[in-house]
Amino acid sequence: MTDDDDSNRCCWLLLLFLRLLLQFLLLLLLLLTQLLCSSCSSIIISLEDGRNVRLATAMSKSWNSFRLRP
């Protein structure tokens, strides 16, 4: 086995580790978002124009504005 094979194996293992770490962090973010949205559905915020909006509704509307359109 050559040094190139060892370095390629190390590179692939590092990429695999980083990919698994990223997937774990995304899953953790998803779970935290679900917990936040379930707990903030009862929180009501007041907007500048005097309207009262639930925090979960405001978060979902802001998320929709960032969504990519085809």
N, C-alpha and C positions, 0 to 999 in steps of 0.2 A: 504494500500500500504506500502511496506516495504522499508527500506533504500537501499536494493539491487536493487529493481525496479527503484528507483530514480537515483541511480548511473548508472545503465544500460541505462536509458533514456538519462541521461546527456552525457554519452559516445557516444551513437548513434547520438545525436544531434551535438556533437563536430565533429564526423567523417563526418557527412553529410555536416556541414559547411566547413570543410577542403576540402572535395571533390568538393563542389561548387566553393570554392576559387581557387582550382587548375585548374578546368575547365575554369574559367574566365581568369586566368593568361595565360593558354595555348592559349585561343582564342585571347587574347591581343597580345601575342607573334606572333601568326599566322598573325594577321592583320598588326603588325609592320614589319614583314618579307615581306609581300606582298608590303607594301609601300616602303620599302627599295629596294626591287628588281625592282620595277617599276621605281624608281628614279635613281637607279644605273645602269640601262641598257645602259645609254649613257656614263657612266664613263669608260674610258679606262685606264688600268694600264700596265706598262711596266715590263716584267719579267726580271730576271737576264740574261737569254740567248738572250735578245734582242727582243723577240717576244712581240707584243702588244695584250692584251686580254681584252675583256670587263669584268667588275667586276662581272656582273650577271653570265656570263659564268664560271668564276673562282669559284664563290660561288657554283654553281650547281655541278661543277666537284668535288669540295672538299666535298660537301654533299654526292655525290655518293660514294666517297671513304670511308665514315663513315657508309654507309648503311650496315645492317647485311645481310649476304648471307646465304641461306638455306643449 
